Amino acid sequence: MRVTGKAQEVARKIIGAFERGTVPEALSVVLLPRRTDIPAARWSWPNRFILALNDCVDARGFRQWKKVGRSVKKGAKAIYIVGPITYPAREDDPERGIKKGDRIVTGFKAIPVFAVDQTEGAPIPGDPHFEVIDELPLIDLARAWDISVRVIDSELRSCRGLFRPGRIGLAVENLSTWAHELIHAAEHRLRGGLKPGEHADQEIVAQFGASVLLECLGYERESDRGLTWRYIRRYAGDDERKALRMSMELIDRTCTAVDFILNEARRLEQQRAA
């Protein structure tokens, strides 16, 4: 892993670009493809929304996972969706438009399902999400921190990514978004938790830190300075002077989070090499 160990230097270089107005345009954001060949793609909108609330796209029952060579991990807690209770009509009912043998709904029941990251076993054939997640820089660090990284359904989420304690959700194939959520995770560990909801200081640190982290790792193009500058400026009420001031005020906190990630990643590599 390429690490420069110069977070402060990189951060000030980025701020200098903000001051000079020499930030490039933001990279295009590519939505991670929504899979249509999984059971959840045929579920009702309420059930798909339940998955979205759990930051999940692909969830199935025990037997469905077994069919694709995966097993539910011991101790995994189920997500419950709702399914109809039906019985076949015994005779025609013209007034209700029912024919003999039609399924009649008499009620609903809770059905336990499990998210893909609650399972283990063979890769799912044709699933592009496994490859995308596995190739993310610092993915091993996130997993060492017991953070599950999932793809979330962009149709049911207005965000490109999200962080919850123990979980990161990604709706886009964009390293800046990934690094943003990883900075949130570092801050959560460093500060003993984050304030719930969106707060300017947390969001600026996460996005500014994402650019610094990626450039420290050698991903200068993917650091997406243009996106970062527009993001910070939005939290500053579109006031450029205020945006620069807030960036400078948060530079130490930002670099602390970046250094923490790089040092933890280096420590993890050393442990594996020992």
N, C-alpha and C positions, 0 to 999 in steps of 0.2 A: 504494500500500500504506500502510495506517495504522500508524505506528510511534510509540510514546510516548517511547521512550528512557529509561524509568524502571523498569527491571527490579527494582532494589533496593526501590523504593517499593512496587511491586506485590507483591513477595515478602513484605515485612513486613506488608502489608495482609492477605494470605492467612493468614499465621501468626497474625495477630490474630484472624481469624475462627476458626481452629482453637482458639485459647485460649478464646474466648468460647463455643464450641460452636454457632456460627451458620452452619455450612456446610450448604448445601442437599443434598437427596438426589441421588444420582448419576443422570445421564441414562440412559435405557434404551440398551442396546447392540444394534444391529441387525446381524445377520450379513449379510455380502455374499452375495448369492444364488449358489448353486453352479449352474453351467450344466450342463444335461443334453443340450444339442444339439451338443456337441463330441465329437470322437473319444475323448478321454481318459475321458469319462463311461462308456464301454463297455469300458474296459480292466479287466484283472484287478486285484484289490486289491494284489498285490505291485507291479505296474507303477504303479498310482496312488500307492503309498507311495514309489516311486522319485522320482516328481514332487514329492511333499511334501518329501522330503529336499532337493530342489533349489529349494524355496520357489516352486513353480510349480503352476498349475492346468491351463492350456491349452498343450499341446505337440503338434507334428505333424511329419511328414516334409516334405522339400522339395516334393514334388508336392502334398501336402495344402495347404500354405501357398499354393502357386501358384494352386490352385483358388479361393481366397478373395481373390486379388489382392495377396498379400504375398510378399516374398522374404526369404530368410535373409541376414542381414548378413555381409559379408565378414569372415572370421576367427572367426566364432562357433563355439564348441566344443559338440559334440553331447552330449545326455543319452542314455544308452543304456537302453532297455527290453528286455524279453525276449519273443520271439515263437516260436511252435511251427514246426517243420519238418514238413510233412505230405506224403502222397502218396495218391492215390485207390486204394482196394482194387480189385483186379482180379476178385475173385470173392467170393461169399458165404462167410462163416465163421460158421455157426450157433453153434458152441461159444463164440465170443468176442462173439456178438451183432453181428457186422459184416455189412453188406450191400454188394454190389458198388457201387462209386462213393463209399462213405463215406470221409471223410478220416481217415487214420491218422497219429497223431503218432509221429515217429521220433526227434525230438530238439528242441533249442531253439537259437535264434540271437539275437545282439544286433542290435537295430534302432535306428539313430540318429534322434532326434527333436530339435526345437529349441523352446525356450520362446517365447511370443509376444513378449517384449521383446527377443528375439534376431532379430526380423524387422522389416521396414519395408514400408510401402505403405498400401493402403486400410484404413479401419476395418472391423472384422468386423461384418457386419450383425447387429443384435439383441444385441450384447455390451454390457451395462450397465457393465462394469468400466472400459472406456476412459473413459467420461464421469466416473465417480467419481474415478479417478486424476487425470485432467486438471484437475479442478476443485479439487483440494486446495490450500490456501494454502501458498505456498513450494515448490510442486512444481518450479518452474523452478530454484530453488536446489539442490534435491536432484539434479536432472539435471546442473546445472553441476558438482556434486561427483562426477559419474560414478556416481551411485547409481541403480540400476534399482528401480522400485517395482512390486511385483507383488501380485496377489490370491493368497492361499494358501487351501487347502482346509480349512475348519473341521472337516470330518469326520475328517481325518487329523492335525490339529494341536490340541493342548490350549490353545494360546495365542491371544490376540486379535491379536497383532502380533509381529514379530521384526525384529531388526537383525543383519545380517552385513556385514562390510566390502564395500562396493559394492552391497548389496542391502537393501531393506526389504520385508517381507511384511505384508500386511494381510488379516485375516479378517473385520473388522467395519467398518461405515460409521460411524466415530466420530472426531471431530477430536482428542479427547484421546489416543486410541491412536496416531494419526498423529504428533502432536506429541511424544509419548513416544519413539517410535523416531527422530525427527529429532534430539531432544536426545542420544540415544545416538550418532548419527552425528557430531554436533558434538563431543561428548566424545572420540570416537575420533580426530578430527582434532586436537583441542587437546592431548590427553594421549599421543599417539603410540600409540594402541591401547587397548582395554579388556581387563580380566581376563576370561578365558573363564568361561562359566556365569553364574548369578545371584548378585550380591553386593549387600548391602544399600545400600552407599553409591552404587553405580551406579544401582540401581533407584529409590532415593529421589530422586536428582538428576534422573533421567529423568522421573519422574511429577510431582514438584514443579515442575520446569522446564517441563513441558507446560502446567500451569495458568498459570504466569507468562507464558510465551510467548503463549498464546492470548489472555490478557487484555491484553497489550501490543499485540496485533493487533486488539483490539476484539471478540473472541469471548468475552465474559464468561460467557454461559450455557454455551457449549460447553467452557469450561475445566474443568468438572466437578470442583469443589472437594470434593464429597462422596466421589467415587471416590478422589481424591488423598489425602484424609485417611485413609480406610480402608486404602488401599494402604500409606501410610507407617506407620500403626499396626500393620499386619500384620508388616512388617519389624522393628518394634520389639517384637515379642512381645506385641502387643495392650496395651502399656503406654503410656497417653496421655502421661505425663510424659516418658518416654524418647523417644516419637515427636516431641514438641515440641523436646526437646533436640537430637535428630538433625537435625531440620529447620533449627534455628538454626545448628548446626555446619556444615551444608552449604550455607548460604544464599549465601556468596560464590562457591563453586564452581558452584552452580546459576545464579546471575545471570551469571557469566562465560560459561557455555554459551549462555544466552539472548541476551546482548549480542553474542556472536560470530555467532549466526545472523542477528540483525537487521542488524548491520553488513555482513555478507557479502551479505545480500539487498539492502541499500541500494547497495552497491558494484556489484552485478550490474545493478541498474536504471540506475545512472549510466553504466555501460559501454554499455548498449543505447541510452541516450538520446544518447550522444556521436556 
